[in-house]
Amino acid sequence: MPLTQPAPAQPLAFRPLTVRGLTLRNRLWVAPMCQYSILKQDGVPEDWHLVHLGGLAAGGAGLIIAEASAVSPEGRITARDTGIWNPEQADAWARIVRFLHGQGAAAGIQLAHAGRKASTWPAWGTDGHGAVRHGTVPVAEGGWPTLSASTIPFPGYAAPVALDASGIDTVVEDFAAAAVRAIDAGFDVLEIHAAHGYLLHQFLSPLSNDRTDEYGGSLENRARLLLRVVAAVRAAVGDTHPLFVRFSATDWAPGGWTPEETATVAGWSRDAGADFFDISSGGNVTGVQIPLSPGYQVPLAAFVKAEADVPVNAVGLITTPAQAEEILASGQADAVMLGRELLRDTHFPLRAAHELGATIGYWPPQYLRARWPEA
């Protein structure tokens, strides 16, 4: 009898991953990336978002997490942010989600509140009069008062108002209500944004939280708001949908938030109802030295995974298929999220399948004539 050779093992990047009953077709995922493109300033996603996110779905990503979408108007980073605080926004998101699903990708949304980093000028564009500006938009020019754990301002921004007990309760309620709208719009995955110096990170870090009540001081107190949000979102949407939390694992500053604290709070978040952890870093203070290099944040993901015994994804200057596969094969992370590399090459997953020798069945039929030949 002729000898038969066993089929080569599928690269880890292209092995499905199941999270709380949702099976993702691969482990190359799209990180949430702000677009600042809502020119009507009403939080309703537009054609740009359909084309931007739809192209990434056609490019083969397993999970696409839409940009930070505010759970309330005052939670926007800029007036051009997307939102998920009203039915009109949810209806517009539903159109986009249907397209992502039609391409075989799972759809996620990042639920966010910018806190003291809200009410800023967009990262690009002008103030409407041709001038590029930075920092806080004055109330007289369309901005709004900002909220935070304390009155400590982000450097160069206006000082926020410290949330009182009622305001904290409202934040929790806003996250839960936004989560329900997102599920109603068809999203498969919810991600709570507790990174990059936004509101929940502001409570976590002692560099931005000098409270003396039950939300300040000890780690348990500083984590209380995040854990309330996780529990409220889980209660609001039930047990079926995966819930991610994005952390900045370190402030990169003395006296700031640390990887050890991140691992501890990730474990507590898992107990409160979260399933998966998206590990980034920084964003809460300025003037720090970040050791930028390929995969520089991967060790942070690996640390949280090992210390908390939770599933994680890695992100940060991951630019080649071989690099992504090595991160997964070495056990440092369970999935990889890409950002800028996918802006450069929306079909990175399709190219990665070719370079890694994976067998996939989700090339868009319209593009099959351009598929790379079999290796």
C-alpha positions as CSV (number, residue, x, y, z in Angstrom):
1,M,0.0,0.0,0.0
2,P,1.3,3.5,-0.8
3,L,2.4,5.4,2.3
4,T,0.3,8.5,3.2
5,Q,1.8,11.5,4.9
6,P,-0.1,13.1,7.8
7,A,-1.6,16.5,7.1
8,P,0.6,19.3,8.5
9,A,-0.6,20.8,11.7
10,Q,-2.5,24.0,11.3
11,P,-0.5,27.0,12.7
12,L,-1.8,28.2,16.1
13,A,-2.7,31.5,14.6
14,F,-5.3,29.7,12.5
15,R,-6.7,27.3,15.0
16,P,-10.2,28.2,16.2
17,L,-10.6,29.5,19.8
18,T,-13.8,29.2,21.8
19,V,-14.6,31.8,24.4
20,R,-17.8,31.3,26.4
21,G,-19.4,29.3,23.6
22,L,-18.3,31.7,20.8
23,T,-15.9,30.0,18.4
24,L,-13.6,32.5,16.6
25,R,-12.2,31.3,13.3
26,N,-8.6,32.3,14.1
27,R,-6.5,34.1,16.7
28,L,-5.6,37.1,14.6
29,W,-7.9,39.8,15.9
30,V,-8.5,43.5,15.3
31,A,-7.7,45.9,18.1
32,P,-10.1,48.7,18.7
33,M,-8.8,51.8,16.9
34,C,-10.4,55.2,17.3
35,Q,-11.3,56.8,14.0
36,Y,-12.6,60.3,15.2
37,S,-14.8,60.4,12.1
38,I,-18.3,61.3,13.4
39,L,-18.5,64.7,11.7
40,K,-22.1,65.1,12.9
41,Q,-20.9,64.7,16.5
42,D,-23.9,62.6,17.4
43,G,-22.0,59.3,18.0
44,V,-23.8,57.5,15.2
45,P,-21.3,55.3,13.1
46,E,-21.3,56.2,9.4
47,D,-20.3,54.7,6.1
48,W,-16.6,55.2,7.0
49,H,-17.0,52.7,9.8
50,L,-18.8,50.2,7.6
51,V,-16.0,50.3,5.0
52,H,-13.2,50.4,7.5
53,L,-14.4,47.5,9.7
54,G,-15.9,45.7,6.7
55,G,-12.6,45.6,4.9
56,L,-10.9,44.1,8.0
57,A,-13.6,41.4,8.1
58,A,-13.1,40.6,4.4
59,G,-9.3,40.5,5.1
60,G,-9.8,37.4,7.3
61,A,-9.6,38.6,10.9
62,G,-11.3,36.3,13.4
63,L,-12.6,39.0,15.8
64,I,-13.0,42.7,15.0
65,I,-13.5,44.9,18.1
66,A,-14.9,48.3,17.0
67,E,-13.4,51.4,18.4
68,A,-13.9,52.8,21.9
69,S,-17.6,53.8,21.9
70,A,-18.8,56.0,24.6
71,V,-21.4,54.8,27.1
72,S,-22.6,58.4,27.6
73,P,-22.1,61.7,25.8
74,E,-19.6,63.0,28.4
75,G,-17.6,59.8,28.1
76,R,-16.4,60.6,24.6
77,I,-12.7,61.3,24.0
78,T,-13.7,63.8,21.3
79,A,-17.0,65.0,19.9
80,R,-16.2,62.9,16.9
81,D,-16.3,59.6,18.8
82,T,-18.8,56.8,18.2
83,G,-21.3,56.1,20.9
84,I,-23.6,53.3,22.2
85,W,-25.7,55.4,24.5
86,N,-28.9,55.6,22.4
87,P,-31.0,53.4,20.1
88,E,-30.1,55.4,16.9
89,Q,-26.4,54.5,17.5
90,A,-27.3,50.9,18.1
91,D,-29.3,50.7,14.9
92,A,-26.4,52.1,12.9
93,W,-24.0,49.6,14.5
94,A,-26.4,46.7,13.6
95,R,-25.9,47.4,9.9
96,I,-22.1,47.2,10.3
97,V,-22.4,44.0,12.5
98,R,-24.5,42.3,9.8
99,F,-21.8,42.9,7.3
100,L,-19.0,41.6,9.6
101,H,-21.0,38.5,10.2
102,G,-21.6,38.1,6.5
103,Q,-17.8,37.9,6.0
104,G,-17.4,35.2,8.8
105,A,-15.9,37.5,11.4
106,A,-17.1,37.9,15.0
107,A,-18.0,41.4,16.0
108,G,-17.0,43.1,19.2
109,I,-17.4,46.6,20.6
110,Q,-15.3,48.4,23.2
111,L,-17.4,50.1,25.8
112,A,-15.7,53.2,27.1
113,H,-15.7,56.3,29.2
114,A,-12.8,58.7,28.8
115,G,-13.1,60.4,32.2
116,R,-10.5,63.2,32.5
117,K,-9.3,62.6,29.0
118,A,-12.7,63.5,27.5
119,S,-13.7,66.6,25.6
120,T,-10.5,66.9,23.6
121,W,-9.8,68.0,20.1
122,P,-9.7,65.2,17.6
123,A,-6.3,63.5,16.9
124,W,-6.5,64.9,13.4
125,G,-8.5,67.5,11.6
126,T,-9.2,71.1,12.7
127,D,-11.4,73.0,15.0
128,G,-13.6,74.1,12.1
129,H,-11.7,77.2,11.5
130,G,-8.6,75.7,10.0
131,A,-6.5,75.5,13.1
132,V,-5.1,72.2,14.5
133,R,-5.5,72.3,18.3
134,H,-4.7,70.0,21.2
135,G,-5.9,69.4,24.7
136,T,-9.3,70.2,26.2
137,V,-12.0,71.8,24.2
138,P,-13.5,74.7,26.2
139,V,-17.1,74.5,27.1
140,A,-17.7,77.7,25.2
141,E,-16.4,76.0,22.0
142,G,-18.5,72.8,22.3
143,G,-16.6,71.0,25.0
144,W,-18.0,69.7,28.3
145,P,-16.8,69.3,31.9
146,T,-14.9,66.1,32.5
147,L,-15.2,63.5,35.3
148,S,-12.6,61.4,37.1
149,A,-11.7,59.6,40.3
150,S,-10.1,62.8,41.6
151,T,-9.6,66.4,40.6
152,I,-6.0,65.6,39.3
153,P,-5.9,66.7,35.7
154,F,-4.2,64.8,32.9
155,P,-1.1,66.9,32.0
156,G,-2.1,69.8,29.7
157,Y,-5.9,69.1,30.1
158,A,-8.5,70.8,32.2
159,A,-9.0,69.6,35.7
160,P,-11.9,67.1,36.1
161,V,-14.7,67.0,38.7
162,A,-14.3,64.1,41.1
163,L,-17.3,61.7,40.8
164,D,-19.5,61.4,43.9
165,A,-21.3,58.3,44.9
166,S,-24.3,59.1,42.7
167,G,-22.1,59.9,39.7
168,I,-20.3,56.5,40.2
169,D,-23.6,54.7,40.3
170,T,-24.6,56.5,37.0
171,V,-21.3,55.3,35.3
172,V,-22.1,51.7,36.3
173,E,-25.6,52.0,35.0
174,D,-24.4,53.6,31.7
175,F,-22.0,50.7,31.0
176,A,-24.7,48.1,31.7
177,A,-27.3,49.9,29.5
178,A,-24.7,50.3,26.7
179,A,-23.9,46.6,26.9
180,V,-27.6,45.7,26.4
181,R,-27.8,48.0,23.4
182,A,-24.6,46.4,21.9
183,I,-26.0,42.9,22.3
184,D,-29.3,44.1,20.7
185,A,-27.3,45.4,17.8
186,G,-25.8,41.9,17.3
187,F,-22.4,42.3,18.7
188,D,-20.8,38.9,19.8
189,V,-18.2,40.3,22.2
190,L,-18.1,43.2,24.7
191,E,-14.9,44.7,25.9
192,I,-14.7,47.0,28.9
193,H,-12.1,49.7,28.4
194,A,-10.0,50.0,31.6
195,A,-6.8,51.0,29.9
196,H,-4.9,53.9,28.3
197,G,-5.6,56.4,31.1
198,Y,-9.4,56.5,30.6
199,L,-11.9,56.6,33.4
200,L,-11.7,53.0,34.8
201,H,-7.9,53.2,34.6
202,Q,-8.0,56.5,36.4
203,F,-9.7,54.8,39.3
204,L,-7.2,51.9,39.2
205,S,-4.0,53.9,39.3
206,P,-2.8,55.8,42.4
207,L,-1.3,58.4,40.1
208,S,-4.8,59.6,39.1
209,N,-6.7,58.5,42.2
210,D,-6.1,60.1,45.5
211,R,-9.6,59.4,47.0
212,T,-9.9,58.6,50.7
213,D,-13.3,56.9,50.4
214,E,-14.2,53.3,49.4
215,Y,-13.0,54.0,45.9
216,G,-9.5,55.0,46.8
217,G,-6.4,53.9,48.7
218,S,-6.1,50.1,48.7
219,L,-6.1,48.0,45.6
220,E,-9.5,46.6,46.5
221,N,-10.9,50.1,46.7
222,R,-9.3,51.4,43.5
223,A,-10.6,48.3,41.6
224,R,-14.1,48.6,43.1
225,L,-15.6,50.6,40.2
226,L,-14.2,48.3,37.5
227,L,-15.5,45.2,39.3
228,R,-18.9,46.9,39.7
229,V,-19.0,47.6,36.0
230,V,-17.9,44.0,35.1
231,A,-20.6,42.5,37.4
232,A,-23.3,44.9,36.1
233,V,-22.5,44.2,32.5
234,R,-22.5,40.5,33.1
235,A,-25.8,40.7,34.9
236,A,-27.4,42.9,32.2
237,V,-26.4,40.6,29.2
238,G,-26.6,37.2,30.8
239,D,-24.2,34.3,30.5
240,T,-24.0,33.8,26.7
241,H,-21.7,36.6,25.5
242,P,-18.0,36.8,26.0
243,L,-16.8,39.8,28.1
244,F,-13.3,41.1,27.7
245,V,-11.5,43.7,29.8
246,R,-8.7,45.8,28.3
247,F,-6.0,46.7,30.8
248,S,-2.9,48.9,30.7
249,A,-0.6,46.5,32.6
250,T,1.7,49.3,33.7
251,D,1.8,53.1,33.8
252,W,5.5,52.9,33.1
253,A,6.0,55.3,36.1
254,P,7.2,55.0,39.7
255,G,4.3,54.8,42.1
256,G,1.9,53.9,39.3
257,W,-0.2,50.9,38.3
258,T,1.8,47.7,38.0
259,P,1.7,44.3,36.2
260,E,1.2,42.6,39.6
261,E,-1.9,44.7,40.3
262,T,-3.1,44.0,36.8
263,A,-2.8,40.3,37.4
264,T,-4.6,40.5,40.7
265,V,-7.5,42.6,39.4
266,A,-7.8,40.4,36.2
267,G,-8.4,37.5,38.6
268,W,-11.0,39.4,40.5
269,S,-12.6,40.5,37.1
270,R,-12.8,36.9,36.0
271,D,-14.6,36.1,39.3
272,A,-17.0,39.0,38.6
273,G,-17.9,37.7,35.1
274,A,-15.1,38.6,32.6
275,D,-13.7,35.9,30.3
276,F,-10.7,37.3,28.5
277,F,-8.1,40.0,29.0
278,D,-6.6,42.4,26.4
279,I,-3.2,43.5,27.7
280,S,-1.8,46.9,26.6
281,S,0.1,49.5,28.6
282,G,0.5,53.2,29.4
283,G,-1.7,56.2,28.6
284,N,-2.4,57.5,32.1
285,V,0.5,59.9,32.6
286,T,3.0,61.7,30.3
287,G,6.7,62.1,30.5
288,V,7.5,58.3,30.8
289,Q,10.0,56.2,28.9
290,I,8.3,53.4,27.1
291,P,10.7,50.7,25.7
292,L,9.2,50.6,22.2
293,S,10.4,47.6,20.2
294,P,8.7,44.7,18.3
295,G,6.3,43.0,20.7
296,Y,7.3,45.1,23.6
297,Q,4.0,44.5,25.5
298,V,4.0,40.8,25.0
299,P,5.8,40.0,28.2
300,L,3.1,42.0,30.1
301,A,0.4,39.7,28.6
302,A,2.5,36.6,29.4
303,F,2.9,37.8,33.0
304,V,-0.8,38.4,33.5
305,K,-1.7,35.0,31.9
306,A,0.7,33.1,34.1
307,E,0.1,35.0,37.4
308,A,-3.7,35.2,37.1
309,D,-4.3,32.0,35.1
310,V,-6.5,33.8,32.7
311,P,-6.6,33.8,28.9
312,V,-5.1,36.9,27.3
313,N,-4.3,38.5,24.0
314,A,-1.1,40.4,23.2
315,V,-0.9,43.6,21.3
316,G,1.8,46.2,20.4
317,L,4.2,46.4,17.4
318,I,3.2,42.9,16.1
319,T,3.9,43.2,12.4
320,T,4.7,39.8,10.8
321,P,2.9,36.5,10.6
322,A,6.0,34.7,12.0
323,Q,6.1,37.0,15.0
324,A,2.4,36.5,15.7
325,E,2.8,32.7,15.5
326,E,5.8,32.7,17.8
327,I,3.9,34.6,20.4
328,L,1.1,32.0,20.3
329,A,3.3,28.9,20.0
330,S,5.5,30.0,22.9
331,G,2.3,30.2,25.1
332,Q,2.8,33.9,25.9
333,A,-0.8,34.7,24.8
334,D,-3.9,32.9,23.5
335,A,-4.5,35.4,20.7
336,V,-2.9,38.4,19.1
337,M,-4.5,41.7,18.3
338,L,-3.1,44.0,15.6
339,G,-3.7,47.6,15.0
340,R,-1.4,49.7,12.9
341,E,-0.3,46.7,10.8
342,L,-3.9,46.1,9.8
343,L,-4.3,49.7,8.8
344,R,-1.3,49.1,6.5
345,D,-2.5,45.7,5.3
346,T,-6.2,45.0,5.9
347,H,-5.6,41.5,4.4
348,F,-2.9,40.6,6.9
349,P,-4.7,37.4,8.0
350,L,-5.0,36.1,4.5
351,R,-1.4,36.8,3.8
352,A,-0.4,35.2,7.1
353,A,-2.3,32.0,6.2
354,H,-0.2,31.8,3.0
355,E,3.1,32.6,4.8
356,L,2.4,30.2,7.7
357,G,1.1,27.4,5.5
358,A,-2.4,27.4,7.0
359,T,-5.4,26.0,5.2
360,I,-8.4,28.3,5.4
361,G,-11.7,28.4,3.7
362,Y,-12.7,32.1,4.1
363,W,-11.1,33.9,1.2
364,P,-13.9,36.2,-0.1
365,P,-15.1,34.6,-3.4
366,Q,-14.7,38.0,-5.1
367,Y,-11.0,37.8,-4.3
368,L,-10.2,34.2,-5.1
369,R,-8.6,35.0,-8.4
370,A,-5.9,36.8,-6.4
371,R,-5.3,34.1,-3.8
372,W,-1.6,33.2,-3.4
373,P,-0.8,29.8,-4.9
374,E,-0.5,26.8,-2.7
375,A,2.8,26.6,-0.9
